[in-house]
């Protein structure tokens, strides 16, 4: 799995709806990519903070903003 692919499926992973096959590939990538470990941790914290403010699931627009922020961050590495 590439970093780009991880970004696209990380929301499904954190929501627990990713297939077991993709989850295994994601975790394999995490094991060798510190950048994605950091990203996953940040996403987890964002989800927790959003969850406190809003009972509903996170809007697609919010995910888009987060994913865009991550792409910019990776580009700056
Ligand atoms: Zn990665």
PDB file of the backbone (N, CA, C, O) and the ligand in Angstrom, with CONECT records:
HET     ZN  A 101       1
ATOM      1  N   UNK A   1       0.848  -1.202   0.000  1.00  0.00           N
ATOM      2  CA  UNK A   1       0.000   0.000   0.000  1.00  0.00           C
ATOM      3  C   UNK A   1       0.883   1.252   0.000  1.00  0.00           C
ATOM      4  O   UNK A   1       1.881   1.323   0.718  1.00  0.00           O
ATOM      5  N   UNK A   2       0.505   2.217  -0.801  1.00  0.00           N
ATOM      6  CA  UNK A   2       1.254   3.474  -0.854  1.00  0.00           C
ATOM      7  C   UNK A   2       0.677   4.465   0.164  1.00  0.00           C
ATOM      8  O   UNK A   2      -0.418   4.266   0.688  1.00  0.00           O
ATOM      9  N   UNK A   3       1.435   5.535   0.432  1.00  0.00           N
ATOM     10  CA  UNK A   3       0.963   6.571   1.348  1.00  0.00           C
ATOM     11  C   UNK A   3      -0.339   7.184   0.823  1.00  0.00           C
ATOM     12  O   UNK A   3      -1.266   7.458   1.585  1.00  0.00           O
ATOM     13  N   UNK A   4      -0.384   7.388  -0.489  1.00  0.00           N
ATOM     14  CA  UNK A   4      -1.574   7.998  -1.094  1.00  0.00           C
ATOM     15  C   UNK A   4      -2.804   7.127  -0.868  1.00  0.00           C
ATOM     16  O   UNK A   4      -3.886   7.625  -0.555  1.00  0.00           O
ATOM     17  N   UNK A   5      -2.622   5.832  -1.031  1.00  0.00           N
ATOM     18  CA  UNK A   5      -3.740   4.914  -0.839  1.00  0.00           C
ATOM     19  C   UNK A   5      -4.177   4.890   0.625  1.00  0.00           C
ATOM     20  O   UNK A   5      -5.367   4.828   0.931  1.00  0.00           O
ATOM     21  N   UNK A   6      -3.197   4.942   1.517  1.00  0.00           N
ATOM     22  CA  UNK A   6      -3.519   4.953   2.944  1.00  0.00           C
ATOM     23  C   UNK A   6      -4.388   6.156   3.287  1.00  0.00           C
ATOM     24  O   UNK A   6      -5.365   6.037   4.027  1.00  0.00           O
ATOM     25  N   UNK A   7      -4.022   7.321   2.741  1.00  0.00           N
ATOM     26  CA  UNK A   7      -4.801   8.536   3.012  1.00  0.00           C
ATOM     27  C   UNK A   7      -6.249   8.349   2.579  1.00  0.00           C
ATOM     28  O   UNK A   7      -7.176   8.832   3.229  1.00  0.00           O
ATOM     29  N   UNK A   8      -6.424   7.639   1.464  1.00  0.00           N
ATOM     30  CA  UNK A   8      -7.779   7.487   0.936  1.00  0.00           C
ATOM     31  C   UNK A   8      -8.631   6.514   1.746  1.00  0.00           C
ATOM     32  O   UNK A   8      -9.857   6.621   1.753  1.00  0.00           O
ATOM     33  N   UNK A   9      -7.989   5.567   2.427  1.00  0.00           N
ATOM     34  CA  UNK A   9      -8.785   4.576   3.164  1.00  0.00           C
ATOM     35  C   UNK A   9      -8.711   4.742   4.677  1.00  0.00           C
ATOM     36  O   UNK A   9      -9.354   3.996   5.415  1.00  0.00           O
ATOM     37  N   UNK A  10      -7.932   5.716   5.143  1.00  0.00           N
ATOM     38  CA  UNK A  10      -7.718   5.832   6.588  1.00  0.00           C
ATOM     39  C   UNK A  10      -9.020   6.121   7.341  1.00  0.00           C
ATOM     40  O   UNK A  10      -9.188   5.687   8.481  1.00  0.00           O
ATOM     41  N   UNK A  11      -9.930   6.846   6.711  1.00  0.00           N
ATOM     42  CA  UNK A  11     -11.193   7.136   7.394  1.00  0.00           C
ATOM     43  C   UNK A  11     -12.001   5.855   7.590  1.00  0.00           C
ATOM     44  O   UNK A  11     -12.603   5.642   8.642  1.00  0.00           O
ATOM     45  N   UNK A  12     -12.006   5.011   6.568  1.00  0.00           N
ATOM     46  CA  UNK A  12     -12.702   3.725   6.696  1.00  0.00           C
ATOM     47  C   UNK A  12     -12.040   2.870   7.779  1.00  0.00           C
ATOM     48  O   UNK A  12     -12.710   2.178   8.544  1.00  0.00           O
ATOM     49  N   UNK A  13     -10.718   2.937   7.822  1.00  0.00           N
ATOM     50  CA  UNK A  13      -9.976   2.172   8.823  1.00  0.00           C
ATOM     51  C   UNK A  13     -10.371   2.602  10.234  1.00  0.00           C
ATOM     52  O   UNK A  13     -10.647   1.771  11.100  1.00  0.00           O
ATOM     53  N   UNK A  14     -10.393   3.921  10.444  1.00  0.00           N
ATOM     54  CA  UNK A  14     -10.695   4.430  11.784  1.00  0.00           C
ATOM     55  C   UNK A  14     -12.162   4.209  12.155  1.00  0.00           C
ATOM     56  O   UNK A  14     -12.502   4.112  13.334  1.00  0.00           O
ATOM     57  N   UNK A  15     -13.007   4.132  11.162  1.00  0.00           N
ATOM     58  CA  UNK A  15     -14.420   3.870  11.436  1.00  0.00           C
ATOM     59  C   UNK A  15     -14.698   2.372  11.564  1.00  0.00           C
ATOM     60  O   UNK A  15     -15.804   1.961  11.915  1.00  0.00           O
ATOM     61  N   UNK A  16     -13.677   1.566  11.272  1.00  0.00           N
ATOM     62  CA  UNK A  16     -13.826   0.126  11.437  1.00  0.00           C
ATOM     63  C   UNK A  16     -14.598  -0.553  10.323  1.00  0.00           C
ATOM     64  O   UNK A  16     -15.108  -1.658  10.505  1.00  0.00           O
ATOM     65  N   UNK A  17     -14.688   0.099   9.170  1.00  0.00           N
ATOM     66  CA  UNK A  17     -15.452  -0.490   8.065  1.00  0.00           C
ATOM     67  C   UNK A  17     -14.565  -0.974   6.921  1.00  0.00           C
ATOM     68  O   UNK A  17     -15.068  -1.428   5.893  1.00  0.00           O
ATOM     69  N   UNK A  18     -13.259  -0.877   7.095  1.00  0.00           N
ATOM     70  CA  UNK A  18     -12.339  -1.344   6.054  1.00  0.00           C
ATOM     71  C   UNK A  18     -12.345  -2.878   6.033  1.00  0.00           C
ATOM     72  O   UNK A  18     -12.461  -3.517   7.078  1.00  0.00           O
ATOM     73  N   UNK A  19     -12.220  -3.453   4.851  1.00  0.00           N
ATOM     74  CA  UNK A  19     -12.174  -4.916   4.762  1.00  0.00           C
ATOM     75  C   UNK A  19     -10.926  -5.450   5.468  1.00  0.00           C
ATOM     76  O   UNK A  19      -9.924  -4.744   5.584  1.00  0.00           O
ATOM     77  N   UNK A  20     -10.990  -6.678   5.930  1.00  0.00           N
ATOM     78  CA  UNK A  20      -9.861  -7.232   6.687  1.00  0.00           C
ATOM     79  C   UNK A  20      -8.606  -7.306   5.830  1.00  0.00           C
ATOM     80  O   UNK A  20      -7.492  -7.158   6.331  1.00  0.00           O
ATOM     81  N   UNK A  21      -8.795  -7.534   4.543  1.00  0.00           N
ATOM     82  CA  UNK A  21      -7.645  -7.603   3.635  1.00  0.00           C
ATOM     83  C   UNK A  21      -6.945  -6.245   3.529  1.00  0.00           C
ATOM     84  O   UNK A  21      -5.721  -6.152   3.629  1.00  0.00           O
ATOM     85  N   UNK A  22      -7.752  -5.190   3.323  1.00  0.00           N
ATOM     86  CA  UNK A  22      -7.172  -3.855   3.220  1.00  0.00           C
ATOM     87  C   UNK A  22      -6.594  -3.396   4.558  1.00  0.00           C
ATOM     88  O   UNK A  22      -5.591  -2.685   4.601  1.00  0.00           O
ATOM     89  N   UNK A  23      -7.236  -3.809   5.638  1.00  0.00           N
ATOM     90  CA  UNK A  23      -6.746  -3.433   6.958  1.00  0.00           C
ATOM     91  C   UNK A  23      -5.347  -4.014   7.182  1.00  0.00           C
ATOM     92  O   UNK A  23      -4.468  -3.345   7.724  1.00  0.00           O
ATOM     93  N   UNK A  24      -5.152  -5.261   6.760  1.00  0.00           N
ATOM     94  CA  UNK A  24      -3.852  -5.903   6.911  1.00  0.00           C
ATOM     95  C   UNK A  24      -2.793  -5.176   6.083  1.00  0.00           C
ATOM     96  O   UNK A  24      -1.664  -4.989   6.536  1.00  0.00           O
ATOM     97  N   UNK A  25      -3.165  -4.764   4.861  1.00  0.00           N
ATOM     98  CA  UNK A  25      -2.224  -4.043   4.009  1.00  0.00           C
ATOM     99  C   UNK A  25      -1.894  -2.683   4.615  1.00  0.00           C
ATOM    100  O   UNK A  25      -0.746  -2.240   4.565  1.00  0.00           O
ATOM    101  N   UNK A  26      -2.899  -2.019   5.188  1.00  0.00           N
ATOM    102  CA  UNK A  26      -2.688  -0.718   5.813  1.00  0.00           C
ATOM    103  C   UNK A  26      -1.739  -0.855   6.999  1.00  0.00           C
ATOM    104  O   UNK A  26      -0.809  -0.063   7.156  1.00  0.00           O
ATOM    105  N   UNK A  27      -1.980  -1.865   7.832  1.00  0.00           N
ATOM    106  CA  UNK A  27      -1.150  -2.020   9.025  1.00  0.00           C
ATOM    107  C   UNK A  27       0.280  -2.423   8.655  1.00  0.00           C
ATOM    108  O   UNK A  27       1.235  -2.075   9.350  1.00  0.00           O
ATOM    109  N   UNK A  28       0.409  -3.154   7.564  1.00  0.00           N
ATOM    110  CA  UNK A  28       1.746  -3.506   7.094  1.00  0.00           C
ATOM    111  C   UNK A  28       2.500  -2.238   6.676  1.00  0.00           C
ATOM    112  O   UNK A  28       3.681  -2.074   6.981  1.00  0.00           O
ATOM    113  N   UNK A  29       1.794  -1.348   5.974  1.00  0.00           N
ATOM    114  CA  UNK A  29       2.408  -0.088   5.559  1.00  0.00           C
ATOM    115  C   UNK A  29       2.770   0.761   6.772  1.00  0.00           C
ATOM    116  O   UNK A  29       3.848   1.355   6.817  1.00  0.00           O
ATOM    117  N   UNK A  30       1.879   0.818   7.750  1.00  0.00           N
ATOM    118  CA  UNK A  30       2.125   1.609   8.955  1.00  0.00           C
ATOM    119  C   UNK A  30       3.405   1.170   9.654  1.00  0.00           C
ATOM    120  O   UNK A  30       4.142   1.987  10.205  1.00  0.00           O
ATOM    121  N   UNK A  31       3.657  -0.136   9.620  1.00  0.00           N
ATOM    122  CA  UNK A  31       4.821  -0.680  10.292  1.00  0.00           C
ATOM    123  C   UNK A  31       6.135  -0.194   9.724  1.00  0.00           C
ATOM    124  O   UNK A  31       7.172  -0.270  10.382  1.00  0.00           O
ATOM    125  N   UNK A  32       6.089   0.313   8.482  1.00  0.00           N
ATOM    126  CA  UNK A  32       7.339   0.746   7.854  1.00  0.00           C
ATOM    127  C   UNK A  32       7.303   2.206   7.420  1.00  0.00           C
ATOM    128  O   UNK A  32       8.179   2.647   6.677  1.00  0.00           O
ATOM    129  N   UNK A  33       6.299   2.966   7.873  1.00  0.00           N
ATOM    130  CA  UNK A  33       6.180   4.345   7.428  1.00  0.00           C
ATOM    131  C   UNK A  33       5.835   5.273   8.607  1.00  0.00           C
ATOM    132  O   UNK A  33       4.663   5.440   8.942  1.00  0.00           O
ATOM    133  N   UNK A  34       6.850   5.869   9.226  1.00  0.00           N
ATOM    134  CA  UNK A  34       6.618   6.751  10.387  1.00  0.00           C
ATOM    135  C   UNK A  34       5.688   7.920  10.056  1.00  0.00           C
ATOM    136  O   UNK A  34       4.915   8.356  10.909  1.00  0.00           O
ATOM    137  N   UNK A  35       5.758   8.425   8.834  1.00  0.00           N
ATOM    138  CA  UNK A  35       4.910   9.546   8.447  1.00  0.00           C
ATOM    139  C   UNK A  35       3.431   9.192   8.553  1.00  0.00           C
ATOM    140  O   UNK A  35       2.625   9.985   9.039  1.00  0.00           O
ATOM    141  N   UNK A  36       3.085   7.994   8.094  1.00  0.00           N
ATOM    142  CA  UNK A  36       1.687   7.572   8.158  1.00  0.00           C
ATOM    143  C   UNK A  36       1.271   7.228   9.583  1.00  0.00           C
ATOM    144  O   UNK A  36       0.101   7.379   9.934  1.00  0.00           O
ATOM    145  N   UNK A  37       2.203   6.770  10.405  1.00  0.00           N
ATOM    146  CA  UNK A  37       1.877   6.541  11.818  1.00  0.00           C
ATOM    147  C   UNK A  37       1.472   7.859  12.470  1.00  0.00           C
ATOM    148  O   UNK A  37       0.497   7.925  13.217  1.00  0.00           O
ATOM    149  N   UNK A  38       2.245   8.913  12.171  1.00  0.00           N
ATOM    150  CA  UNK A  38       1.936  10.237  12.718  1.00  0.00           C
ATOM    151  C   UNK A  38       0.594  10.724  12.203  1.00  0.00           C
ATOM    152  O   UNK A  38      -0.222  11.259  12.954  1.00  0.00           O
ATOM    153  N   UNK A  39       0.379  10.529  10.908  1.00  0.00           N
ATOM    154  CA  UNK A  39      -0.875  10.957  10.298  1.00  0.00           C
ATOM    155  C   UNK A  39      -2.074  10.250  10.934  1.00  0.00           C
ATOM    156  O   UNK A  39      -3.078  10.882  11.261  1.00  0.00           O
ATOM    157  N   UNK A  40      -1.954   8.944  11.101  1.00  0.00           N
ATOM    158  CA  UNK A  40      -3.045   8.166  11.686  1.00  0.00           C
ATOM    159  C   UNK A  40      -3.356   8.672  13.096  1.00  0.00           C
ATOM    160  O   UNK A  40      -4.518   8.800  13.480  1.00  0.00           O
ATOM    161  N   UNK A  41      -2.309   8.953  13.851  1.00  0.00           N
ATOM    162  CA  UNK A  41      -2.493   9.439  15.225  1.00  0.00           C
ATOM    163  C   UNK A  41      -3.196  10.797  15.232  1.00  0.00           C
ATOM    164  O   UNK A  41      -4.071  11.052  16.060  1.00  0.00           O
ATOM    165  N   UNK A  42      -2.803  11.656  14.304  1.00  0.00           N
ATOM    166  CA  UNK A  42      -3.447  12.969  14.202  1.00  0.00           C
ATOM    167  C   UNK A  42      -4.917  12.825  13.816  1.00  0.00           C
ATOM    168  O   UNK A  42      -5.780  13.513  14.361  1.00  0.00           O
ATOM    169  N   UNK A  43      -5.189  11.935  12.882  1.00  0.00           N
ATOM    170  CA  UNK A  43      -6.568  11.714  12.450  1.00  0.00           C
ATOM    171  C   UNK A  43      -7.430  11.220  13.615  1.00  0.00           C
ATOM    172  O   UNK A  43      -8.575  11.637  13.792  1.00  0.00           O
ATOM    173  N   UNK A  44      -6.839  10.323  14.395  1.00  0.00           N
ATOM    174  CA  UNK A  44      -7.559   9.776  15.549  1.00  0.00           C
ATOM    175  C   UNK A  44      -7.939  10.900  16.524  1.00  0.00           C
ATOM    176  O   UNK A  44      -9.052  10.943  17.048  1.00  0.00           O
ATOM    177  N   UNK A  45      -6.986  11.797  16.746  1.00  0.00           N
ATOM    178  CA  UNK A  45      -7.240  12.904  17.681  1.00  0.00           C
ATOM    179  C   UNK A  45      -8.287  13.858  17.124  1.00  0.00           C
ATOM    180  O   UNK A  45      -9.132  14.364  17.863  1.00  0.00           O
ATOM    181  N   UNK A  46      -8.229  14.102  15.820  1.00  0.00           N
ATOM    182  CA  UNK A  46      -9.206  14.987  15.192  1.00  0.00           C
ATOM    183  C   UNK A  46     -10.606  14.387  15.311  1.00  0.00           C
ATOM    184  O   UNK A  46     -11.574  15.086  15.611  1.00  0.00           O
ATOM    185  N   UNK A  47     -10.691  13.085  15.070  1.00  0.00           N
ATOM    186  CA  UNK A  47     -11.985  12.412  15.157  1.00  0.00           C
ATOM    187  C   UNK A  47     -12.549  12.515  16.573  1.00  0.00           C
ATOM    188  O   UNK A  47     -13.741  12.757  16.766  1.00  0.00           O
ATOM    189  N   UNK A  48     -11.675  12.326  17.553  1.00  0.00           N
ATOM    190  CA  UNK A  48     -12.128  12.429  18.946  1.00  0.00           C
ATOM    191  C   UNK A  48     -12.632  13.833  19.247  1.00  0.00           C
ATOM    192  O   UNK A  48     -13.669  13.997  19.889  1.00  0.00           O
ATOM    193  N   UNK A  49     -11.905  14.844  18.789  1.00  0.00           N
ATOM    194  CA  UNK A  49     -12.312  16.217  19.087  1.00  0.00           C
ATOM    195  C   UNK A  49     -13.596  16.581  18.343  1.00  0.00           C
ATOM    196  O   UNK A  49     -14.444  17.297  18.875  1.00  0.00           O
ATOM    197  N   UNK A  50     -13.734  16.088  17.122  1.00  0.00           N
ATOM    198  CA  UNK A  50     -14.968  16.335  16.376  1.00  0.00           C
ATOM    199  C   UNK A  50     -16.140  15.611  17.033  1.00  0.00           C
ATOM    200  O   UNK A  50     -17.258  16.123  17.090  1.00  0.00           O
ATOM    201  N   UNK A  51     -15.854  14.412  17.526  1.00  0.00           N
ATOM    202  CA  UNK A  51     -16.901  13.616  18.152  1.00  0.00           C
ATOM    203  C   UNK A  51     -17.482  14.288  19.383  1.00  0.00           C
ATOM    204  O   UNK A  51     -18.656  14.105  19.705  1.00  0.00           O
ATOM    205  N   UNK A  52     -16.654  15.070  20.070  1.00  0.00           N
ATOM    206  CA  UNK A  52     -17.137  15.764  21.258  1.00  0.00           C
ATOM    207  C   UNK A  52     -18.070  16.911  20.891  1.00  0.00           C
ATOM    208  O   UNK A  52     -18.991  17.248  21.635  1.00  0.00           O
ATOM    209  N   UNK A  53     -17.815  17.497  19.738  1.00  0.00           N
ATOM    210  CA  UNK A  53     -18.620  18.651  19.320  1.00  0.00           C
ATOM    211  C   UNK A  53     -19.889  18.245  18.582  1.00  0.00           C
ATOM    212  O   UNK A  53     -20.887  18.966  18.604  1.00  0.00           O
ATOM    213  N   UNK A  54     -19.847  17.117  17.946  1.00  0.00           N
ATOM    214  CA  UNK A  54     -20.924  16.772  17.020  1.00  0.00           C
ATOM    215  C   UNK A  54     -21.269  15.288  17.131  1.00  0.00           C
ATOM    216  O   UNK A  54     -20.411  14.428  16.931  1.00  0.00           O
ATOM    217  N   UNK A  55     -22.499  15.001  17.441  1.00  0.00           N
ATOM    218  CA  UNK A  55     -22.922  13.607  17.581  1.00  0.00           C
ATOM    219  C   UNK A  55     -22.962  12.901  16.230  1.00  0.00           C
ATOM    220  O   UNK A  55     -22.757  11.689  16.152  1.00  0.00           O
ATOM    221  N   UNK A  56     -23.220  13.644  15.189  1.00  0.00           N
ATOM    222  CA  UNK A  56     -23.317  13.044  13.862  1.00  0.00           C
ATOM    223  C   UNK A  56     -21.946  12.621  13.361  1.00  0.00           C
ATOM    224  O   UNK A  56     -20.922  13.046  13.896  1.00  0.00           O
ATOM    225  N   UNK A  57     -21.931  11.802  12.353  1.00  0.00           N
ATOM    226  CA  UNK A  57     -20.656  11.420  11.770  1.00  0.00           C
ATOM    227  C   UNK A  57     -20.042  12.626  11.063  1.00  0.00           C
ATOM    228  O   UNK A  57     -20.735  13.580  10.712  1.00  0.00           O
ATOM    229  N   UNK A  58     -18.741  12.562  10.865  1.00  0.00           N
ATOM    230  CA  UNK A  58     -18.027  13.686  10.287  1.00  0.00           C
ATOM    231  C   UNK A  58     -18.441  13.878   8.826  1.00  0.00           C
ATOM    232  O   UNK A  58     -18.554  12.913   8.070  1.00  0.00           O
ATOM    233  N   UNK A  59     -18.659  15.101   8.454  1.00  0.00           N
ATOM    234  CA  UNK A  59     -19.137  15.379   7.102  1.00  0.00           C
ATOM    235  C   UNK A  59     -18.051  15.077   6.073  1.00  0.00           C
ATOM    236  O   UNK A  59     -16.863  15.182   6.376  1.00  0.00           O
ATOM    237  N   UNK A  60     -18.449  14.707   4.868  1.00  0.00           N
ATOM    238  CA  UNK A  60     -17.456  14.471   3.804  1.00  0.00           C
ATOM    239  C   UNK A  60     -16.580  15.695   3.588  1.00  0.00           C
ATOM    240  O   UNK A  60     -15.399  15.554   3.269  1.00  0.00           O
ATOM    241  N   UNK A  61     -17.124  16.880   3.754  1.00  0.00           N
ATOM    242  CA  UNK A  61     -16.342  18.105   3.573  1.00  0.00           C
ATOM    243  C   UNK A  61     -15.206  18.204   4.571  1.00  0.00           C
ATOM    244  O   UNK A  61     -14.111  18.659   4.238  1.00  0.00           O
ATOM    245  N   UNK A  62     -15.471  17.774   5.802  1.00  0.00           N
ATOM    246  CA  UNK A  62     -14.433  17.818   6.833  1.00  0.00           C
ATOM    247  C   UNK A  62     -13.311  16.843   6.492  1.00  0.00           C
ATOM    248  O   UNK A  62     -12.134  17.161   6.664  1.00  0.00           O
ATOM    249  N   UNK A  63     -13.671  15.667   6.011  1.00  0.00           N
ATOM    250  CA  UNK A  63     -12.652  14.685   5.616  1.00  0.00           C
ATOM    251  C   UNK A  63     -11.804  15.232   4.475  1.00  0.00           C
ATOM    252  O   UNK A  63     -10.584  15.067   4.446  1.00  0.00           O
ATOM    253  N   UNK A  64     -12.480  15.885   3.541  1.00  0.00           N
ATOM    254  CA  UNK A  64     -11.768  16.429   2.387  1.00  0.00           C
ATOM    255  C   UNK A  64     -10.721  17.441   2.851  1.00  0.00           C
ATOM    256  O   UNK A  64      -9.596  17.456   2.352  1.00  0.00           O
ATOM    257  N   UNK A  65     -11.102  18.283   3.805  1.00  0.00           N
ATOM    258  CA  UNK A  65     -10.193  19.284   4.344  1.00  0.00           C
ATOM    259  C   UNK A  65      -8.987  18.615   5.013  1.00  0.00           C
ATOM    260  O   UNK A  65      -7.847  19.034   4.817  1.00  0.00           O
ATOM    261  N   UNK A  66      -9.253  17.578   5.798  1.00  0.00           N
ATOM    262  CA  UNK A  66      -8.187  16.869   6.496  1.00  0.00           C
ATOM    263  C   UNK A  66      -7.235  16.196   5.513  1.00  0.00           C
ATOM    264  O   UNK A  66      -6.016  16.233   5.680  1.00  0.00           O
ATOM    265  N   UNK A  67      -7.816  15.582   4.489  1.00  0.00           N
ATOM    266  CA  UNK A  67      -6.983  14.865   3.532  1.00  0.00           C
ATOM    267  C   UNK A  67      -6.134  15.837   2.724  1.00  0.00           C
ATOM    268  O   UNK A  67      -4.988  15.545   2.385  1.00  0.00           O
ATOM    269  N   UNK A  68      -6.711  16.991   2.422  1.00  0.00           N
ATOM    270  CA  UNK A  68      -5.952  18.008   1.703  1.00  0.00           C
ATOM    271  C   UNK A  68      -4.788  18.497   2.564  1.00  0.00           C
ATOM    272  O   UNK A  68      -3.678  18.689   2.067  1.00  0.00           O
ATOM    273  N   UNK A  69      -5.047  18.694   3.845  1.00  0.00           N
ATOM    274  CA  UNK A  69      -4.006  19.143   4.761  1.00  0.00           C
ATOM    275  C   UNK A  69      -2.869  18.126   4.807  1.00  0.00           C
ATOM    276  O   UNK A  69      -1.695  18.495   4.854  1.00  0.00           O
ATOM    277  N   UNK A  70      -3.228  16.847   4.792  1.00  0.00           N
ATOM    278  CA  UNK A  70      -2.208  15.805   4.837  1.00  0.00           C
ATOM    279  C   UNK A  70      -1.371  15.796   3.562  1.00  0.00           C
ATOM    280  O   UNK A  70      -0.152  15.638   3.618  1.00  0.00           O
ATOM    281  N   UNK A  71      -2.021  15.963   2.416  1.00  0.00           N
ATOM    282  CA  UNK A  71      -1.275  15.971   1.150  1.00  0.00           C
ATOM    283  C   UNK A  71      -0.279  17.112   1.142  1.00  0.00           C
ATOM    284  O   UNK A  71       0.856  16.946   0.696  1.00  0.00           O
ATOM    285  N   UNK A  72      -0.696  18.277   1.634  1.00  0.00           N
ATOM    286  CA  UNK A  72       0.213  19.433   1.677  1.00  0.00           C
ATOM    287  C   UNK A  72       1.380  19.144   2.600  1.00  0.00           C
ATOM    288  O   UNK A  72       2.523  19.504   2.318  1.00  0.00           O
ATOM    289  N   UNK A  73       1.068  18.479   3.721  1.00  0.00           N
ATOM    290  CA  UNK A  73       2.099  18.159   4.707  1.00  0.00           C
ATOM    291  C   UNK A  73       3.116  17.185   4.114  1.00  0.00           C
ATOM    292  O   UNK A  73       4.321  17.364   4.293  1.00  0.00           O
ATOM    293  N   UNK A  74       2.638  16.156   3.409  1.00  0.00           N
ATOM    294  CA  UNK A  74       3.550  15.187   2.794  1.00  0.00           C
ATOM    295  C   UNK A  74       4.449  15.863   1.757  1.00  0.00           C
ATOM    296  O   UNK A  74       5.632  15.547   1.634  1.00  0.00           O
ATOM    297  N   UNK A  75       3.859  16.795   1.019  1.00  0.00           N
ATOM    298  CA  UNK A  75       4.614  17.482  -0.018  1.00  0.00           C
ATOM    299  C   UNK A  75       5.753  18.294   0.590  1.00  0.00           C
ATOM    300  O   UNK A  75       6.787  18.494  -0.048  1.00  0.00           O
ATOM    301  N   UNK A  76       5.567  18.758   1.813  1.00  0.00           N
ATOM    302  CA  UNK A  76       6.570  19.605   2.458  1.00  0.00           C
ATOM    303  C   UNK A  76       7.690  18.792   3.081  1.00  0.00           C
ATOM    304  O   UNK A  76       8.691  19.366   3.510  1.00  0.00           O
ATOM    305  N   UNK A  77       7.554  17.470   3.143  1.00  0.00           N
ATOM    306  CA  UNK A  77       8.561  16.618   3.787  1.00  0.00           C
ATOM    307  C   UNK A  77       9.869  16.640   2.996  1.00  0.00           C
ATOM    308  O   UNK A  77      10.835  15.983   3.382  1.00  0.00           O
TER     309      UNK A  77
HETATM  310 ZN    ZN A 101       3.090   5.994   4.347  1.00  0.00          ZN
END
